């Protein structure tokens, strides 16, 4: 089944190459989503404290375990430390574990490389200053946060730790100061935002890449960020016809053949099925090259509108 194809992280842990992102998934829909996904073969779920639905995910997983639908050791759970908890890593991790009703996480990520004003553990607020700009905390370094993340591994709360939305400079820095190096860097990457240099740099240094927004964000990002979807691109549509697949399946297959982990999100049963049904065909070298030519260096997921400043400028 598709959900069993995995990337082996540098520490030996296996991470399913297709996962399900639960961002922007309302709490009341989470149970059915998790159950549908498990039935289809998904074994990797990408969560975050900031998605504000860890408790609902936890209830669904607990029910799935009770019913014998899946065992804890058969699934891979990622969640993320929010910006406002950089100085409270242990407490934030325990808060996520409690909500998720788990004894350990497979992967815990620093969600963004920025500490912001602490607003209470697990509240995941993005406090703004009097100018309406994100209130960045300049007293907590990313190195300090990382060493606290390492402590979670020693404590047995987390199997692997990683980073998210880090560029080459920050990733290099993390490699230099880490005792336990990051297993994963989760970044936005898709045919319109390929980031070949960052992907290659991470992979060269044993850091697996997880592609969030692997379909270019679709409707959600068009609505929130006014972006253009790569799924409408004529090149992708031509390839979809050639392989008798959907443009989304071509984009995901391209991601997999780059050896990146992909975490598309959908609540629709047919899309869930389509997104994991990408293991029985392969894109030719020429078609991989054709997709390479589609790059527009176009980020679609930028929280600037919520934070009052552009951290990626």
Secondary structure, 3 states (H helix, E strand, C coil): CHHHCEEECCCCCEEECECEECCCCCHHHHHHHHHHHHHHCCCEEECCHHHCCHHHHHHHHHHHHHCCCCCHHHCEEEEEECHHHCCCHHHHHHHHHHHHCCCCEEEEEECCCCCECCCCCCCCCCCECCCCCECECCCCCHHHHHHHHHHHHHCCCEEEEEEECCCHHHHHHHHHHCCCCCCEEEEECECCECCHHHHHHHHHCCCEEEEECCCCCHHHHHHHHCCCCHHHCHHHHHHHHHHCCCHHHHHHHHHHHCCCEECCCCCCHHHHHHHHCCCCCCCCHHHHHHHHCCCCCCCCCCCHHHHCCCCCC
